[in-house]
Amino acid sequence: MSAQSASSSHASIGTEAGRARAGASSSRELGSTAAVLPEIVETPERQRPWWLHPAFIVSVVTTFLALGAALAWWIVSMITDDSVKVTNLTIGSEAGNIALHWDGPDAEYALYEVSAGGDVTDLSQLVVGTSAWVFSAVALYDDGSCFVVRPASRTEQVSLDAASLQSQNGAAACVADAR
Amino acid sequence: MTRGRSAVAVLLGSALLLLTGCGKPADPPPPPAGVDLSTANAADGNGLWLRSGADVTDIVSEAVRAGGPVHISGELTETVQPDPEAEPEPGRSISIDFRGTAASYVATVVAGDVRIDAVVSAEGSRVRGNAAFAREHEGRDADAVVCSDGLDPVLADFAPLLDPSDLVTALLGTGGVGASPPVGDAETIEVVTGEEGSVVGVLTVQRYGAPLPASFVAADASGEGELAFAGWGEEVDVAAAAADLACPEDG
């Protein structure tokens, strides 16, 4: 303040400290010329790269979520569906009855008898685990019959067609092969 | 306008069906009719007892047909009651000794006082009857062998004795027939014929494999008797038996 007052007043002869000056304007400016408050400057808009755009980030996140869900779905369907599959179906004769054995996990299986004429009979009640014994003297089959084994969850039409059996995870064996 | 809209609806519906991958699941196949398999255990035998009535007769008869040659021997005696007041007394008896199949066999049948010896094979039939047979059949001489290329028509008179399958069908009938479940370690099961409370006959059949008869015992108001079925599948030397019944022109 004092420096400002010193600079604002002109040094002149005859002036002393403490003496009132005459002639010279002694009025001080009321306002301060120095800027006290910071000047408000418009900051230039920062240009964001496209990969940091929120919309892009959200879309990446949702994409990965969808991929993860698809992977989980695939794993679940692999475990639940494809694991129940009938393989190595064998047909033989045990104690006079037809015996069917196959490989597969511990699951429900359905057994059908397909006659030579194409009629289908449900013999699932005879299934025990991954085996089935078919009574020989109950007229459940004849020499032209075939048996279809498939997971019990399947509801498609019973068929001896190889492609259908494969798509149903099933297998077939005929009485003619038992002897 | 409305037509176009309904067409679009139909298209959408069918597209939906196609997308879901199926129209209607196929009807599930039916379980076998008249058989309760839920409690059955296949280790118990061939399961004949699960059936009843004419089915049992058909199954046994079919097994006999497929069973090959057999030796049937035994005697059945009629019980006759001349009038309702009189005591029943044994009437005619039929005795049979049959070896072979329905198509090729050696048989001796004695029915009352008629007796025939017959040899039948693919080559023809040879029949020799006794005097009573000659009386009943015109043109036949007692103790003379009659050879024919085909089946001798007189043999039809002895049906169903000369066809094991027909014989079993006749013995069992088609009415009240039932097989009883196997008991213990028995090798046979019993097929009982007759109505409830009045058993007409009991046919014992194999418990494991084809239900081939082993014996038949009949005892009822109309007759009694016993037949034995043995030697299933053993070939019969029909040619040797035919040599015994030489045709007249042969020698």
Interface residues (C-beta under 8 A of the other chain):
Chain A: A95 G96 N97 Y112 V120 T121 D122 L123 S124 Q125 L126 W133 V134 F135 S136 A137 V138 A139 L140 T155 E156 Q157 V158
Chain B: P25 A26 P28 P29 P30 P31 P32 V35 L37 S38 A40 A42 A43 G45 N46 G47 L48 L50 R51 D55 D58 I59 A63 Q206 Y208 G209 A210 P211
